[in-house]
Amino acid sequence: MAKRTGEKYYAILEAAVKIIARHGYHRTRVADIAREAGVADGTVYIYFSKKEDVLISLFQVMMARFVDGLRLQMKQCRDANEKLMTVISYHLATLENHPEQAKVTQIELRQIDQEINEGISGPLMEYFKVIEEVIEEGKNEGLYRQDLDVRTARKVIFGAVDEVVTCWVMSKKPYTLSKLAGPVFHLLVRGLQ
């Protein structure tokens, strides 16, 4: 059983983000990750059974931190609209502040096999659950239409924010991603009301 804690575990994950963002998942070798982390190749296998496991673990850790941070930010919100704005702004700001993570999530995780897809679906569902809770709350507060299908609304919200990030990652011209939070919020909230 591979270890899932410790300084080296997190050093390997941080190295994996950098190397995968730089070279792409399929061109990244475990030896590249080990070198970037400052550990021997064999050390990686103490923590991960194979390269796919590194990517799955990386996404699981990133999403757990993301969802925990988002929930913490949302505690200060007074209503569903503020929470929706927080979801959007937190998503954009987090990836803007971690461009290598953005590249991995927006590009590399889209080119994966079924095993990796199954490994990352659980953490992603936790984020979807947060968005759905906000929509339900908005319906209960009378801010959003009662006939609104929560799952469809969540797909549209996530899809819009996700596409905004993908365009930013792929853009040849640099711009401030987080500045789009307000316009995206206003566009989406009008569809919910």
Number of C-alpha atoms within 10 A of each C-alpha: 7 11 12 12 9 9 7 18 19 17 16 24 22 17 18 28 25 19 24 22 20 14 13 18 21 11 10 16 16 20 14 17 26 22 14 16 22 14 15 13 16 12 14 23 17 15 21 21 13 12 17 17 17 23 24 21 20 20 24 18 14 15 19 15 12 18 21 12 13 21 16 11 14 21 9 11 14 9 14 22 21 16 25 22 20 20 25 25 21 20 21 24 17 17 21 19 12 12 16 20 23 21 23 24 19 20 17 18 18 10 12 14 10 7 11 18 14 10 17 18 13 13 19 15 12 14 20 17 15 19 23 20 16 21 27 19 17 22 19 13 13 12 17 20 15 14 8 15 13 18 14 11 17 19 13 14 25 18 12 17 20 17 12 16 24 16 12 22 21 12 10 8 7 9 11 10 20 18 12 17 20 13 9 17 21 12 12 19 15 9 13 20 13
